Amino acid sequence: MIEVKNIQKRFGEKVIIEDVSAEMKTGQCNLIIGASGSGKTVMMKCMVGLFEPDAGEILYDGQDFITMEQAAKTEIRKEIGMLFQGSALFDSLNVEHNIRFPLDMFTKWSYRKKMDRVNEVLARVNLVDANKKFPAELSGGMKKRVALARAIVLNPKYLFCDEPNSGLDPLTSLVIDKLIKEITIEYNITTIVNTHDMNSVMEIGDFIVYMHQGHKEWEGSNKEIIFSKNQLLNEFIFASEFLKDAKEMRMLEETGKIPDDQSKGV
């Protein structure tokens, strides 16, 4: 579990995050959502140590990541897997070398053991026999799956996914969402997903934090979000008439009726 307690972050005079707290539980997909400039990306960067908060605590299974010694931080970082928005594959390396890279950096395993692990995670993301392909030969969805395989190759306890569906078509996005969800449950990982993809919110959002202008405006599950009366959240999630209709249909399925105030989109 990762706990964020009263996090604050500013750049100069500009406040980016103000007094945000949340609990990201193990074995579930924890989503951070919000419009551009809401603070969600800065919050994730604080959680992985790219930015240091000005105040507050970030606890990895009870250990304060901010104040711990550098050696302890290094050990925590070894337990973090990262799926970057643009996949961040090395163009000059083939698939198996891209995935093996963290193993070469952080383990003293034999070549055979490393390759067994590479092939294991490739099979897990349904890319058997893609070992010798280079990134230029891969589709967008395949690149994301290779990047996901690399993110889990060290068997991390924590998985961070930055806009995992960016640049993907809707069908491929569903495939990536399903993989992230399955891997989270299968390996009992604490997964944090930074996204603005509403399909991801509804499909895999076990726990959702909605950020607005640096504040935590709402939190809950993808089931609870349907019934939220928070106006800012509803305007963000159900911006179009199509999505408003989809919300009403989901509410009808869940309860058999649509409350008057919800049918008006408030």
DRENPA-3360 file (N, C-alpha, C; in nm, 2 decimals, always signed):
BEGIN
1 = MIEVKNIQ = +0.08/-0.12/+0.00/+0.00/+0.00/+0.00/+0.09/+0.12/+0.00 ~ +0.04/+0.23/-0.07/+0.11/+0.36/-0.07/+0.01/+0.46/-0.01 ~ +0.05/+0.53/+0.09/-0.03/+0.63/+0.15/+0.03/+0.77/+0.13 ~ -0.05/+0.86/+0.08/-0.01/+1.00/+0.06/-0.08/+1.08/+0.16 ~ -0.01/+1.15/+0.24/-0.06/+1.23/+0.35/-0.03/+1.38/+0.35 ~ -0.13/+1.46/+0.32/-0.12/+1.60/+0.33/-0.01/+1.66/+0.24 ~ +0.00/+1.60/+0.12/+0.11/+1.64/+0.03/+0.08/+1.79/-0.02 ~ +0.19/+1.86/-0.02/+0.19/+2.00/-0.08/+0.31/+2.01/-0.17;
9 = KRFGEKVI = +0.28/+2.08/-0.29/+0.39/+2.11/-0.38/+0.37/+2.24/-0.45 ~ +0.47/+2.32/-0.46/+0.46/+2.45/-0.53/+0.59/+2.47/-0.61 ~ +0.57/+2.54/-0.72/+0.69/+2.58/-0.80/+0.69/+2.74/-0.80 ~ +0.78/+2.79/-0.72/+0.78/+2.94/-0.70/+0.66/+2.97/-0.62 ~ +0.59/+3.07/-0.67/+0.47/+3.11/-0.60/+0.34/+3.03/-0.63 ~ +0.36/+2.95/-0.74/+0.24/+2.88/-0.79/+0.22/+2.74/-0.71 ~ +0.11/+2.73/-0.65/+0.07/+2.61/-0.58/+0.02/+2.50/-0.68 ~ +0.08/+2.39/-0.68/+0.04/+2.28/-0.77/-0.04/+2.18/-0.70;
17 = IEDVSAEM = +0.00/+2.14/-0.58/-0.08/+2.04/-0.50/-0.10/+2.10/-0.37 ~ -0.22/+2.09/-0.31/-0.25/+2.15/-0.18/-0.32/+2.05/-0.09 ~ -0.24/+2.00/+0.01/-0.30/+1.92/+0.11/-0.38/+1.80/+0.06 ~ -0.31/+1.72/-0.02/-0.38/+1.60/-0.08/-0.34/+1.47/+0.00 ~ -0.44/+1.39/+0.03/-0.42/+1.27/+0.10/-0.50/+1.16/+0.03 ~ -0.44/+1.04/+0.03/-0.51/+0.92/-0.04/-0.44/+0.79/+0.00 ~ -0.51/+0.68/+0.00/-0.46/+0.55/+0.03/-0.47/+0.46/-0.10 ~ -0.35/+0.43/-0.16/-0.35/+0.34/-0.27/-0.32/+0.20/-0.23;
25 = KTGQCNLI = -0.43/+0.11/-0.24/-0.42/-0.02/-0.18/-0.36/-0.12/-0.27 ~ -0.31/-0.23/-0.21/-0.24/-0.33/-0.28/-0.35/-0.42/-0.35 ~ -0.31/-0.47/-0.47/-0.40/-0.56/-0.54/-0.52/-0.50/-0.61 ~ -0.51/-0.37/-0.63/-0.61/-0.30/-0.70/-0.55/-0.19/-0.79 ~ -0.63/-0.14/-0.89/-0.59/-0.03/-0.97/-0.64/+0.10/-0.92 ~ -0.54/+0.18/-0.88/-0.57/+0.31/-0.82/-0.54/+0.42/-0.92 ~ -0.65/+0.49/-0.96/-0.64/+0.59/-1.07/-0.64/+0.73/-1.02 ~ -0.55/+0.81/-1.08/-0.55/+0.96/-1.05/-0.60/+1.02/-1.18;
33 = IGASGSGK = -0.71/+1.10/-1.17/-0.76/+1.16/-1.29/-0.78/+1.31/-1.27 ~ -0.79/+1.38/-1.38/-0.82/+1.52/-1.37/-0.78/+1.59/-1.50 ~ -0.82/+1.71/-1.52/-0.79/+1.78/-1.64/-0.64/+1.82/-1.64 ~ -0.59/+1.87/-1.76/-0.46/+1.92/-1.77/-0.44/+2.04/-1.67 ~ -0.33/+2.03/-1.59/-0.31/+2.14/-1.49/-0.37/+2.11/-1.36 ~ -0.43/+1.99/-1.34/-0.50/+1.96/-1.21/-0.40/+1.92/-1.10 ~ -0.28/+1.88/-1.14/-0.18/+1.84/-1.04/-0.16/+1.69/-1.04 ~ -0.23/+1.61/-1.12/-0.22/+1.47/-1.12/-0.08/+1.41/-1.16;
41 = TVMMKCMV = -0.02/+1.47/-1.26/+0.11/+1.43/-1.30/+0.22/+1.46/-1.20 ~ +0.21/+1.58/-1.14/+0.30/+1.62/-1.03/+0.29/+1.53/-0.91 ~ +0.17/+1.49/-0.88/+0.14/+1.40/-0.77/+0.21/+1.27/-0.79 ~ +0.20/+1.21/-0.91/+0.26/+1.09/-0.94/+0.42/+1.10/-0.93 ~ +0.47/+1.21/-0.99/+0.61/+1.23/-0.98/+0.66/+1.25/-0.84 ~ +0.58/+1.31/-0.75/+0.62/+1.31/-0.61/+0.62/+1.17/-0.55 ~ +0.53/+1.09/-0.59/+0.52/+0.95/-0.53/+0.64/+0.87/-0.57 ~ +0.69/+0.89/-0.69/+0.81/+0.80/-0.74/+0.94/+0.87/-0.71;
49 = GLFEPDAG = +0.94/+0.99/-0.65/+1.06/+1.05/-0.61/+1.12/+1.15/-0.71 ~ +1.06/+1.18/-0.82/+1.11/+1.27/-0.92/+1.10/+1.41/-0.87 ~ +1.00/+1.44/-0.79/+0.98/+1.57/-0.72/+0.97/+1.54/-0.57 ~ +1.03/+1.64/-0.50/+1.02/+1.63/-0.35/+0.91/+1.72/-0.30 ~ +0.81/+1.67/-0.23/+0.70/+1.76/-0.18/+0.75/+1.86/-0.09 ~ +0.69/+1.97/-0.08/+0.72/+2.08/+0.02/+0.68/+2.04/+0.16 ~ +0.57/+1.96/+0.17/+0.52/+1.92/+0.30/+0.44/+1.79/+0.28 ~ +0.42/+1.72/+0.39/+0.35/+1.59/+0.38/+0.43/+1.47/+0.38;
57 = EILYDGQD = +0.37/+1.35/+0.37/+0.43/+1.22/+0.38/+0.39/+1.13/+0.26 ~ +0.48/+1.05/+0.22/+0.45/+0.94/+0.12/+0.50/+0.81/+0.18 ~ +0.41/+0.73/+0.22/+0.45/+0.61/+0.29/+0.43/+0.48/+0.20 ~ +0.54/+0.41/+0.18/+0.54/+0.28/+0.11/+0.54/+0.17/+0.22 ~ +0.42/+0.11/+0.23/+0.40/+0.01/+0.33/+0.45/+0.06/+0.47 ~ +0.41/+0.18/+0.50/+0.44/+0.24/+0.63/+0.57/+0.31/+0.64 ~ +0.66/+0.30/+0.54/+0.79/+0.37/+0.55/+0.78/+0.50/+0.47 ~ +0.83/+0.61/+0.54/+0.82/+0.74/+0.48/+0.93/+0.76/+0.37;
65 = FITMEQAA = +0.89/+0.76/+0.25/+0.98/+0.77/+0.14/+1.06/+0.90/+0.13 ~ +1.00/+1.00/+0.18/+1.06/+1.14/+0.17/+1.18/+1.15/+0.27 ~ +1.16/+1.10/+0.39/+1.26/+1.12/+0.49/+1.36/+1.01/+0.51 ~ +1.34/+0.89/+0.44/+1.43/+0.78/+0.46/+1.57/+0.81/+0.40 ~ +1.67/+0.73/+0.44/+1.80/+0.74/+0.39/+1.81/+0.70/+0.25 ~ +1.91/+0.75/+0.18/+1.92/+0.73/+0.03/+1.93/+0.58/+0.00 ~ +2.00/+0.51/+0.08/+2.01/+0.36/+0.06/+1.88/+0.29/+0.06 ~ +1.79/+0.34/+0.16/+1.66/+0.28/+0.17/+1.57/+0.32/+0.05;
73 = KTEIRKEI = +1.59/+0.44/+0.00/+1.51/+0.49/-0.11/+1.55/+0.41/-0.24 ~ +1.68/+0.37/-0.25/+1.72/+0.29/-0.36/+1.66/+0.16/-0.36 ~ +1.64/+0.10/-0.24/+1.58/-0.03/-0.23/+1.43/-0.02/-0.27 ~ +1.36/+0.09/-0.23/+1.22/+0.10/-0.27/+1.21/+0.12/-0.42 ~ +1.30/+0.20/-0.48/+1.30/+0.22/-0.62/+1.32/+0.09/-0.70 ~ +1.39/-0.01/-0.65/+1.41/-0.14/-0.71/+1.27/-0.21/-0.71 ~ +1.18/-0.18/-0.63/+1.05/-0.25/-0.62/+0.94/-0.17/-0.70 ~ +0.98/-0.07/-0.77/+0.89/+0.01/-0.85/+0.91/-0.02/-1.00;
81 = GMLFQGSA = +0.79/-0.06/-1.06/+0.79/-0.07/-1.21/+0.72/+0.05/-1.27 ~ +0.77/+0.10/-1.38/+0.72/+0.22/-1.44/+0.68/+0.20/-1.59 ~ +0.56/+0.22/-1.62/+0.51/+0.22/-1.76/+0.50/+0.37/-1.81 ~ +0.59/+0.41/-1.90/+0.59/+0.55/-1.94/+0.49/+0.58/-2.05 ~ +0.45/+0.70/-2.06/+0.34/+0.74/-2.15/+0.38/+0.71/-2.29 ~ +0.51/+0.73/-2.33/+0.55/+0.70/-2.47/+0.62/+0.57/-2.48 ~ +0.60/+0.48/-2.39/+0.67/+0.35/-2.38/+0.82/+0.36/-2.34 ~ +0.89/+0.46/-2.40/+1.03/+0.48/-2.36/+1.12/+0.36/-2.39;
89 = LFDSLNVE = +1.09/+0.29/-2.50/+1.18/+0.18/-2.54/+1.31/+0.23/-2.61 ~ +1.41/+0.16/-2.60/+1.54/+0.19/-2.66/+1.53/+0.15/-2.81 ~ +1.53/+0.25/-2.90/+1.51/+0.21/-3.05/+1.62/+0.12/-3.10 ~ +1.74/+0.13/-3.04/+1.86/+0.05/-3.09/+1.86/-0.09/-3.04 ~ +1.77/-0.12/-2.94/+1.77/-0.25/-2.88/+1.64/-0.33/-2.93 ~ +1.66/-0.46/-2.95/+1.54/-0.54/-2.98/+1.45/-0.56/-2.85 ~ +1.34/-0.63/-2.87/+1.25/-0.65/-2.76/+1.31/-0.71/-2.64 ~ +1.38/-0.83/-2.66/+1.43/-0.90/-2.55/+1.54/-0.82/-2.48;
97 = HNIRFPLD = +1.62/-0.74/-2.55/+1.72/-0.66/-2.48/+1.65/-0.54/-2.41 ~ +1.55/-0.48/-2.46/+1.48/-0.38/-2.39/+1.42/-0.43/-2.26 ~ +1.37/-0.55/-2.26/+1.31/-0.61/-2.14/+1.42/-0.65/-2.04 ~ +1.53/-0.70/-2.09/+1.63/-0.75/-2.01/+1.71/-0.64/-1.94 ~ +1.70/-0.52/-1.99/+1.78/-0.41/-1.94/+1.77/-0.39/-1.79 ~ +1.66/-0.39/-1.73/+1.65/-0.38/-1.58/+1.72/-0.49/-1.51 ~ +1.71/-0.61/-1.57/+1.78/-0.73/-1.51/+1.93/-0.71/-1.51 ~ +1.98/-0.66/-1.63/+2.12/-0.64/-1.64/+2.17/-0.53/-1.54;
105 = MFTKWSYR = +2.08/-0.43/-1.51/+2.12/-0.32/-1.43/+2.12/-0.36/-1.28 ~ +2.02/-0.44/-1.24/+1.99/-0.45/-1.10/+2.01/-0.60/-1.04 ~ +2.04/-0.69/-1.13/+2.06/-0.83/-1.08/+2.19/-0.89/-1.12 ~ +2.23/-0.99/-1.06/+2.35/-1.07/-1.10/+2.32/-1.21/-1.15 ~ +2.20/-1.22/-1.20/+2.15/-1.34/-1.25/+2.23/-1.39/-1.37 ~ +2.23/-1.52/-1.39/+2.29/-1.58/-1.51/+2.21/-1.54/-1.63 ~ +2.28/-1.54/-1.75/+2.21/-1.51/-1.87/+2.09/-1.60/-1.89 ~ +2.10/-1.72/-1.86/+1.99/-1.82/-1.88/+1.87/-1.78/-1.80;
113 = KKMDRVNE = +1.90/-1.74/-1.67/+1.79/-1.71/-1.58/+1.72/-1.58/-1.63 ~ +1.80/-1.48/-1.67/+1.75/-1.36/-1.73/+1.66/-1.38/-1.85 ~ +1.70/-1.47/-1.94/+1.62/-1.50/-2.06/+1.50/-1.57/-2.02 ~ +1.50/-1.66/-1.93/+1.38/-1.73/-1.88/+1.28/-1.63/-1.83 ~ +1.33/-1.53/-1.76/+1.23/-1.43/-1.70/+1.18/-1.34/-1.82 ~ +1.27/-1.30/-1.91/+1.22/-1.22/-2.03/+1.11/-1.30/-2.10 ~ +1.13/-1.42/-2.13/+1.03/-1.50/-2.20/+0.90/-1.52/-2.12 ~ +0.92/-1.53/-1.99/+0.80/-1.54/-1.90/+0.71/-1.42/-1.91;
121 = VLARVNLV = +0.77/-1.30/-1.90/+0.69/-1.18/-1.91/+0.64/-1.15/-2.05 ~ +0.72/-1.19/-2.15/+0.67/-1.17/-2.29/+0.54/-1.26/-2.31 ~ +0.55/-1.38/-2.25/+0.43/-1.46/-2.27/+0.31/-1.40/-2.19 ~ +0.34/-1.34/-2.08/+0.23/-1.28/-1.99/+0.16/-1.17/-2.06 ~ +0.23/-1.10/-2.15/+0.17/-0.99/-2.22/+0.13/-1.03/-2.37 ~ +0.13/-1.16/-2.39/+0.09/-1.21/-2.52/+0.18/-1.17/-2.64 ~ +0.31/-1.18/-2.61/+0.40/-1.14/-2.72/+0.51/-1.25/-2.74 ~ +0.47/-1.37/-2.74/+0.56/-1.48/-2.76/+0.62/-1.47/-2.90;
129 = DANKKFPA = +0.75/-1.50/-2.92/+0.82/-1.49/-3.04/+0.84/-1.35/-3.10 ~ +0.83/-1.25/-3.01/+0.86/-1.11/-3.06/+1.00/-1.07/-3.01 ~ +1.07/-1.16/-2.96/+1.20/-1.13/-2.90/+1.30/-1.04/-2.99 ~ +1.30/-1.08/-3.11/+1.41/-1.02/-3.20/+1.36/-0.90/-3.28 ~ +1.23/-0.86/-3.26/+1.18/-0.74/-3.32/+1.23/-0.62/-3.26 ~ +1.25/-0.51/-3.34/+1.29/-0.38/-3.29/+1.16/-0.29/-3.27 ~ +1.17/-0.19/-3.19/+1.06/-0.10/-3.17/+0.99/-0.05/-3.30 ~ +1.08/-0.02/-3.40/+1.02/+0.04/-3.52/+0.93/-0.06/-3.59;
137 = ELSGGMKK = +0.94/-0.19/-3.56/+0.86/-0.29/-3.62/+0.74/-0.32/-3.55 ~ +0.71/-0.25/-3.44/+0.60/-0.28/-3.35/+0.49/-0.18/-3.37 ~ +0.36/-0.23/-3.35/+0.25/-0.13/-3.35/+0.25/-0.06/-3.21 ~ +0.16/+0.04/-3.20/+0.16/+0.11/-3.08/+0.12/+0.02/-2.96 ~ +0.02/-0.07/-2.98/-0.02/-0.16/-2.88/+0.09/-0.25/-2.84 ~ +0.16/-0.30/-2.93/+0.27/-0.39/-2.90/+0.38/-0.32/-2.82 ~ +0.41/-0.20/-2.86/+0.51/-0.12/-2.78/+0.47/-0.11/-2.64 ~ +0.34/-0.08/-2.61/+0.29/-0.07/-2.48/+0.31/-0.20/-2.40;
145 = RVALARAI = +0.28/-0.31/-2.47/+0.29/-0.44/-2.40/+0.44/-0.47/-2.37 ~ +0.53/-0.44/-2.46/+0.67/-0.46/-2.43/+0.71/-0.37/-2.31 ~ +0.67/-0.25/-2.31/+0.70/-0.16/-2.20/+0.64/-0.21/-2.07 ~ +0.52/-0.27/-2.08/+0.46/-0.33/-1.96/+0.54/-0.45/-1.91 ~ +0.58/-0.53/-2.01/+0.67/-0.65/-1.97/+0.79/-0.60/-1.90 ~ +0.86/-0.50/-1.95/+0.98/-0.45/-1.89/+0.95/-0.39/-1.75 ~ +0.83/-0.33/-1.73/+0.80/-0.27/-1.60/+0.78/-0.38/-1.50 ~ +0.74/-0.50/-1.54/+0.71/-0.60/-1.44/+0.82/-0.71/-1.43;
153 = VLNPKYLF = +0.93/-0.69/-1.51/+1.03/-0.80/-1.52/+1.10/-0.82/-1.39 ~ +1.12/-0.72/-1.31/+1.18/-0.73/-1.18/+1.08/-0.77/-1.07 ~ +0.96/-0.81/-1.11/+0.85/-0.85/-1.01/+0.83/-0.74/-0.91 ~ +0.79/-0.62/-0.95/+0.78/-0.51/-0.86/+0.66/-0.52/-0.76 ~ +0.67/-0.45/-0.65/+0.56/-0.45/-0.56/+0.47/-0.33/-0.59 ~ +0.52/-0.23/-0.67/+0.45/-0.11/-0.70/+0.46/-0.09/-0.85 ~ +0.35/-0.06/-0.92/+0.35/-0.03/-1.06/+0.29/+0.10/-1.09 ~ +0.36/+0.19/-1.15/+0.31/+0.33/-1.19/+0.29/+0.33/-1.34;
161 = CDEPNSGL = +0.18/+0.37/-1.39/+0.14/+0.38/-1.53/+0.10/+0.52/-1.57 ~ +0.18/+0.59/-1.65/+0.16/+0.73/-1.69/+0.09/+0.73/-1.82 ~ -0.04/+0.76/-1.82/-0.12/+0.76/-1.94/-0.10/+0.64/-2.03 ~ -0.13/+0.52/-1.98/-0.09/+0.40/-2.05/-0.16/+0.38/-2.19 ~ -0.28/+0.45/-2.21/-0.35/+0.44/-2.33/-0.33/+0.55/-2.43 ~ -0.23/+0.64/-2.40/-0.21/+0.75/-2.48/-0.17/+0.71/-2.62 ~ -0.24/+0.76/-2.73/-0.20/+0.73/-2.86/-0.26/+0.60/-2.92 ~ -0.34/+0.53/-2.84/-0.39/+0.40/-2.88/-0.54/+0.41/-2.92;
169 = DPLTSLVI = -0.58/+0.32/-3.01/-0.72/+0.32/-3.05/-0.80/+0.25/-2.94 ~ -0.94/+0.27/-2.93/-1.02/+0.23/-2.82/-1.01/+0.08/-2.79 ~ -1.00/-0.01/-2.90/-0.99/-0.15/-2.88/-0.86/-0.19/-2.81 ~ -0.75/-0.13/-2.86/-0.62/-0.16/-2.81/-0.61/-0.11/-2.66 ~ -0.67/+0.00/-2.64/-0.67/+0.06/-2.50/-0.74/-0.04/-2.40 ~ -0.85/-0.10/-2.45/-0.91/-0.20/-2.36/-0.82/-0.32/-2.33 ~ -0.74/-0.36/-2.43/-0.65/-0.47/-2.42/-0.54/-0.44/-2.31 ~ -0.49/-0.31/-2.32/-0.39/-0.27/-2.22/-0.45/-0.26/-2.08;
177 = DKLIKEIT = -0.57/-0.20/-2.07/-0.64/-0.19/-1.94/-0.66/-0.33/-1.88 ~ -0.70/-0.43/-1.96/-0.72/-0.56/-1.91/-0.59/-0.63/-1.86 ~ -0.49/-0.60/-1.94/-0.36/-0.66/-1.89/-0.31/-0.60/-1.76 ~ -0.32/-0.47/-1.75/-0.28/-0.40/-1.62/-0.37/-0.45/-1.51 ~ -0.49/-0.47/-1.53/-0.58/-0.52/-1.42/-0.54/-0.66/-1.38 ~ -0.53/-0.75/-1.48/-0.49/-0.89/-1.46/-0.36/-0.90/-1.38 ~ -0.26/-0.82/-1.43/-0.13/-0.83/-1.37/-0.13/-0.78/-1.22 ~ -0.21/-0.67/-1.20/-0.22/-0.62/-1.07/-0.28/-0.72/-0.97;
185 = IEYNITTI = -0.38/-0.79/-1.01/-0.44/-0.90/-0.93/-0.35/-1.02/-0.91 ~ -0.30/-1.06/-1.03/-0.22/-1.19/-1.03/-0.09/-1.18/-0.94 ~ -0.02/-1.06/-0.95/+0.10/-1.04/-0.87/+0.08/-0.96/-0.75 ~ -0.04/-0.93/-0.72/-0.08/-0.85/-0.59/+0.01/-0.72/-0.58 ~ +0.00/-0.64/-0.69/+0.08/-0.52/-0.70/-0.01/-0.40/-0.65 ~ +0.06/-0.30/-0.60/-0.01/-0.17/-0.58/+0.01/-0.09/-0.71 ~ -0.09/-0.08/-0.78/-0.09/-0.01/-0.92/-0.15/+0.13/-0.91 ~ -0.07/+0.23/-0.96/-0.12/+0.36/-0.97/-0.12/+0.40/-1.12;
193 = VNTHDMNS = -0.24/+0.45/-1.17/-0.25/+0.48/-1.31/-0.29/+0.63/-1.32 ~ -0.21/+0.71/-1.39/-0.24/+0.85/-1.42/-0.31/+0.85/-1.55 ~ -0.43/+0.89/-1.56/-0.51/+0.88/-1.69/-0.62/+0.99/-1.70 ~ -0.65/+1.02/-1.83/-0.77/+1.10/-1.85/-0.87/+1.01/-1.94 ~ -0.84/+0.88/-1.96/-0.92/+0.79/-2.04/-1.04/+0.75/-1.96 ~ -1.16/+0.79/-2.00/-1.28/+0.75/-1.92/-1.31/+0.61/-1.93 ~ -1.27/+0.54/-2.04/-1.29/+0.39/-2.05/-1.21/+0.33/-1.94 ~ -1.09/+0.37/-1.91/-1.01/+0.31/-1.81/-1.07/+0.34/-1.67;
201 = VMEIGDFI = -1.13/+0.46/-1.65/-1.19/+0.49/-1.53/-1.31/+0.39/-1.50 ~ -1.39/+0.36/-1.60/-1.50/+0.28/-1.58/-1.47/+0.13/-1.58 ~ -1.36/+0.09/-1.65/-1.32/-0.05/-1.66/-1.24/-0.10/-1.54 ~ -1.14/-0.02/-1.50/-1.04/-0.08/-1.40/-1.03/+0.01/-1.28 ~ -1.11/+0.11/-1.26/-1.10/+0.21/-1.15/-1.15/+0.15/-1.02 ~ -1.07/+0.07/-0.96/-1.10/+0.01/-0.82/-1.11/+0.13/-0.72 ~ -1.01/+0.22/-0.74/-1.01/+0.34/-0.65/-0.97/+0.46/-0.74 ~ -1.04/+0.57/-0.73/-1.02/+0.68/-0.81/-1.00/+0.81/-0.73;
209 = VYMHQGHK = -0.90/+0.88/-0.76/-0.88/+1.02/-0.70/-0.90/+1.12/-0.81 ~ -0.99/+1.21/-0.79/-1.02/+1.31/-0.89/-0.95/+1.44/-0.84 ~ -0.86/+1.49/-0.92/-0.79/+1.62/-0.89/-0.85/+1.74/-0.96 ~ -0.86/+1.85/-0.89/-0.91/+1.97/-0.96/-0.83/+2.09/-0.90 ~ -0.75/+2.15/-0.99/-0.68/+2.27/-0.95/-0.59/+2.25/-0.82 ~ -0.53/+2.13/-0.82/-0.43/+2.10/-0.71/-0.50/+2.04/-0.59 ~ -0.63/+2.03/-0.58/-0.70/+1.97/-0.47/-0.76/+1.84/-0.50 ~ -0.77/+1.75/-0.40/-0.85/+1.63/-0.42/-1.00/+1.66/-0.41;
217 = EWEGSNKE = -1.07/+1.66/-0.52/-1.21/+1.70/-0.52/-1.30/+1.58/-0.49 ~ -1.26/+1.46/-0.52/-1.35/+1.34/-0.50/-1.26/+1.22/-0.49 ~ -1.31/+1.12/-0.42/-1.24/+0.98/-0.43/-1.35/+0.88/-0.42 ~ -1.33/+0.76/-0.48/-1.43/+0.65/-0.47/-1.39/+0.55/-0.58 ~ -1.49/+0.46/-0.60/-1.47/+0.35/-0.70/-1.54/+0.38/-0.83 ~ -1.52/+0.30/-0.93/-1.58/+0.32/-1.06/-1.73/+0.29/-1.05 ~ -1.78/+0.22/-0.95/-1.92/+0.20/-0.93/-1.98/+0.32/-0.86 ~ -1.91/+0.38/-0.76/-1.96/+0.50/-0.69/-1.96/+0.62/-0.78;
225 = IIFSKNQL = -1.87/+0.63/-0.87/-1.86/+0.75/-0.96/-1.99/+0.77/-1.04 ~ -2.06/+0.67/-1.07/-2.18/+0.68/-1.14/-2.29/+0.76/-1.06 ~ -2.28/+0.74/-0.93/-2.39/+0.80/-0.85/-2.34/+0.94/-0.78 ~ -2.22/+0.98/-0.82/-2.17/+1.10/-0.76/-2.25/+1.22/-0.80 ~ -2.27/+1.31/-0.70/-2.34/+1.44/-0.72/-2.25/+1.55/-0.72 ~ -2.12/+1.52/-0.73/-2.02/+1.63/-0.73/-2.02/+1.69/-0.87 ~ -2.06/+1.82/-0.88/-2.08/+1.88/-1.01/-1.95/+1.89/-1.09 ~ -1.83/+1.92/-1.03/-1.71/+1.93/-1.10/-1.67/+1.80/-1.16;
233 = LNEFIFAS = -1.69/+1.69/-1.08/-1.66/+1.56/-1.13/-1.75/+1.52/-1.25 ~ -1.87/+1.54/-1.23/-1.97/+1.51/-1.34/-1.94/+1.59/-1.47 ~ -1.90/+1.71/-1.45/-1.87/+1.79/-1.57/-1.74/+1.74/-1.64 ~ -1.65/+1.68/-1.56/-1.53/+1.63/-1.62/-1.55/+1.49/-1.68 ~ -1.62/+1.41/-1.61/-1.64/+1.27/-1.66/-1.74/+1.26/-1.77 ~ -1.85/+1.33/-1.75/-1.97/+1.31/-1.84/-1.99/+1.44/-1.92 ~ -1.88/+1.48/-1.99/-1.88/+1.61/-2.06/-1.98/+1.61/-2.18 ~ -1.99/+1.50/-2.25/-2.07/+1.50/-2.37/-2.21/+1.44/-2.34;
241 = EFLKDAKE = -2.30/+1.47/-2.43/-2.44/+1.41/-2.42/-2.43/+1.26/-2.42 ~ -2.34/+1.21/-2.51/-2.33/+1.06/-2.52/-2.29/+1.00/-2.39 ~ -2.19/+1.06/-2.32/-2.15/+1.00/-2.19/-2.25/+1.02/-2.08 ~ -2.33/+1.13/-2.09/-2.44/+1.15/-1.99/-2.54/+1.04/-2.01 ~ -2.57/+1.01/-2.14/-2.67/+0.90/-2.16/-2.62/+0.77/-2.11 ~ -2.48/+0.74/-2.13/-2.42/+0.62/-2.08/-2.43/+0.61/-1.93 ~ -2.41/+0.72/-1.86/-2.42/+0.73/-1.72/-2.57/+0.69/-1.68 ~ -2.66/+0.74/-1.74/-2.80/+0.72/-1.71/-2.83/+0.57/-1.73;
249 = MRMLEETG = -2.78/+0.51/-1.84/-2.81/+0.37/-1.87/-2.74/+0.28/-1.76 ~ -2.62/+0.32/-1.72/-2.55/+0.24/-1.61/-2.63/+0.25/-1.48 ~ -2.68/+0.37/-1.45/-2.76/+0.38/-1.33/-2.88/+0.30/-1.33 ~ -2.94/+0.30/-1.45/-3.07/+0.22/-1.47/-3.04/+0.08/-1.45 ~ -2.93/+0.03/-1.50/-2.89/-0.11/-1.48/-2.86/-0.14/-1.33 ~ -2.80/-0.05/-1.26/-2.77/-0.07/-1.12/-2.89/-0.07/-1.03 ~ -2.98/+0.03/-1.05/-3.08/+0.06/-0.95/-3.23/+0.03/-1.01 ~ -3.24/+0.03/-1.14/-3.37/+0.02/-1.19/-3.44/+0.15/-1.21;
257 = KIPDDQSK = -3.38/+0.26/-1.17/-3.44/+0.39/-1.19/-3.33/+0.50/-1.19 ~ -3.36/+0.61/-1.25/-3.27/+0.72/-1.26/-3.32/+0.84/-1.17 ~ -3.25/+0.87/-1.06/-3.29/+0.99/-0.98/-3.30/+1.11/-1.07 ~ -3.40/+1.20/-1.03/-3.42/+1.32/-1.11/-3.30/+1.41/-1.12 ~ -3.23/+1.42/-1.01/-3.11/+1.52/-1.01/-3.00/+1.46/-1.09 ~ -2.99/+1.32/-1.10/-2.88/+1.27/-1.18/-2.91/+1.27/-1.33 ~ -3.04/+1.26/-1.36/-3.08/+1.26/-1.50/-3.05/+1.40/-1.56 ~ -3.04/+1.50/-1.47/-3.01/+1.64/-1.52/-2.86/+1.66/-1.52;
265 = GV = -2.78/+1.56/-1.48/-2.63/+1.57/-1.50/-2.57/+1.66/-1.39 ~ -2.63/+1.67/-1.27/-2.57/+1.74/-1.16/-2.52/+1.65/-1.05;
% end
